[in-house]
Amino acid sequence: MSLVVVANPEPRRAELDDVTLARAQRGDESAWRALVERYQRPVFALLSRMLSPVARRDLVEDLAQETFLRAFRALASFDRAASGRLSSWLLTIATRLALDELRRRRLPAEALQPVHFQPAAPAGPDRRLLAAGLTRAVEALSPDHRAVILLREVHGLDYEEIRTAGWVGGDESILYGCPD
């Protein structure tokens, strides 16, 4: 099985409403469930793409669960005015976990799973060549650079959200030349 990445950002879904977020911050289990249901797909997708070509479903599931556990522990202090969108905050947590995992261990070759870019427009020969080139280019990137590409081009975060997340270890040269 291989991952398919569409070459343009997914449309932004609405953020969790303020009332549900406030309930989740107070520990309301139904609000927590709503938060997970709203954000589990983008968190799982980001982790799958970040960990490719070493993405194993059980590892992705473990890191997605850890993302939400960490988020719930810190949720009471989350402030939209200071931290921005909840989705950006959650994806930053997931990205940090994926980067830590990639740095911590190398997985066996049999766990490799290729990432394939799928053009958003109908695929002709030129589009297929472009998609194959994009796939090879993204697979060759360092984890930090891969994170920037995936957060921007697949998950639709703007450059300021990526820049202020701070997960690139203070190395803003990764974003050098990116428009504001």
Secondary structure, DSSP 8 states (H G I E B T S, - for coil): --EEEESS---------HHHHHHHHTT-HHHHHHHHHHHHHHHHHHHHHHHTTS--HHHHHHHHHHHHHHHHHHGGG--HHHH--HHHHHHHHHHHHHHHHHHH----GGG---EEEE-SS---HHHHHHHHHHHHHHHHS-HHHHHHHIIIIIT---HHHHHHH-TTTT-GGGGTT---
